[in-house]
């Protein structure tokens, strides 16, 4: 269960990263991300950085899974858990930013925060309890 949730999470973060890094200027990308931007150029750097963070962490989690599957179970587990905790805490920070009113429109981060956090929580619960 933990491996499936980790694989789903890693692939999702990798797949979404180009929307933030490359396609953020397109209205469809911003709609998918639930973000309203007054001046795109003012936030484009931040969108790129968030996308790069998602890509790096998602790729790291996938790399950890590959290591685990190819026999380096301890190293793979440490990498997967590190990436999972990092992504979960970053996702929760996104939710806090929304609560503080930094997200436009307010409440817009709920879908992304919940959607990205659930598989990560499944990884942690499955690892620590089973």
C-alpha positions in Angstrom: 0.0 0.0 0.0 2.8 2.4 0.9 4.6 1.8 -2.3 1.5 2.3 -4.5 0.7 5.6 -2.7 4.4 6.7 -3.0 4.4 5.9 -6.7 1.1 7.7 -7.3 2.4 10.8 -5.3 5.7 10.9 -7.1 4.2 10.6 -10.6 1.6 13.3 -9.7 4.2 15.8 -8.5 6.3 15.1 -11.6 3.3 15.5 -13.9 2.1 18.7 -12.4 5.5 20.4 -12.3 5.5 21.5 -16.0 2.2 23.4 -15.4 4.0 25.5 -12.8 7.4 25.7 -14.4 6.6 26.1 -18.1 2.8 26.5 -18.7 1.9 28.9 -15.9 1.3 31.7 -18.3 -1.6 29.8 -19.9 -5.0 30.4 -18.4 -5.9 26.6 -18.4 -2.8 25.8 -16.3 -3.8 28.5 -13.7 -7.4 27.3 -13.7 -6.2 23.7 -13.1 -3.9 24.9 -10.3 -6.8 27.0 -8.8 -4.7 30.2 -8.9 -5.7 33.7 -9.9 -2.9 36.0 -10.8 -3.2 39.7 -11.2 0.2 40.2 -12.9 1.7 36.9 -14.2 5.2 38.3 -14.4 5.2 39.1 -10.7 4.7 35.5 -9.7 6.2 33.6 -12.6 9.5 33.0 -10.7 7.6 31.7 -7.7 5.6 29.3 -9.9 8.8 28.1 -11.5 10.4 27.5 -8.1 7.4 25.6 -6.8 7.3 23.5 -9.9 11.0 22.7 -9.7 10.6 21.7 -6.0 7.8 19.4 -7.0 9.8 17.9 -9.8 12.9 17.3 -7.6 11.0 15.9 -4.7 8.8 13.7 -6.9 11.8 12.4 -8.8 13.6 11.8 -5.5 10.7 9.7 -4.2 10.6 7.8 -7.5 14.3 7.2 -7.3 13.9 5.9 -3.7 11.2 3.5 -4.9 13.5 2.2 -7.6 16.3 1.7 -5.1 13.9 -0.2 -2.8 12.7 -2.4 -5.7 16.2 -3.2 -6.8 17.4 -4.4 -3.4 18.6 -1.3 -1.6 15.7 -1.4 0.8 17.1 0.7 3.6 18.4 3.5 1.4 15.3 3.5 -0.7 13.1 3.7 2.4 15.0 6.6 3.8 14.8 8.5 0.5 11.0 7.8 0.1 10.3 8.8 3.7 12.4 12.0 3.5 10.6 13.0 0.3 7.2 12.1 1.7 7.7 14.2 4.9 9.1 17.1 2.8 6.2 17.1 0.4 3.6 16.7 3.2 5.0 19.6 5.2 5.2 21.8 2.1 1.6 20.9 1.2 0.5 21.8 4.7 2.4 25.1 4.4 0.4 25.8 1.2 -2.8 25.3 3.3 -1.5 27.7 6.0 -0.7 30.3 3.4 -4.3 30.0 2.2 -5.6 30.4 5.7 -3.5 33.5 6.1 -5.1 35.0 2.9 -2.0 34.7 0.7 -3.8 32.4 -1.8 -5.9 34.1 -4.5 -8.8 33.2 -4.5 -9.0 32.4 -0.8 -9.7 28.7 -0.4 -8.2 27.9 -3.7 -5.5 25.7 -2.3 -8.0 23.2 -0.6 -8.2 20.8 -3.6 -4.4 20.8 -4.1 -3.6 20.6 -0.4 -6.0 17.7 0.2 -5.2 16.0 -3.1 -1.5 16.0 -2.6 -1.6 15.2 1.2 -3.8 12.1 1.2 -1.4 9.8 -0.8 1.5 11.2 1.3 -0.4 10.4 4.5 -1.2 6.9 3.2 2.6 6.3 2.7 3.4 7.4 6.2 0.5 5.5 7.9 1.2 2.3 5.9 4.9 2.6 6.7 4.6 3.3 10.4 1.6 1.1 11.2 2.1 -1.9 9.0 
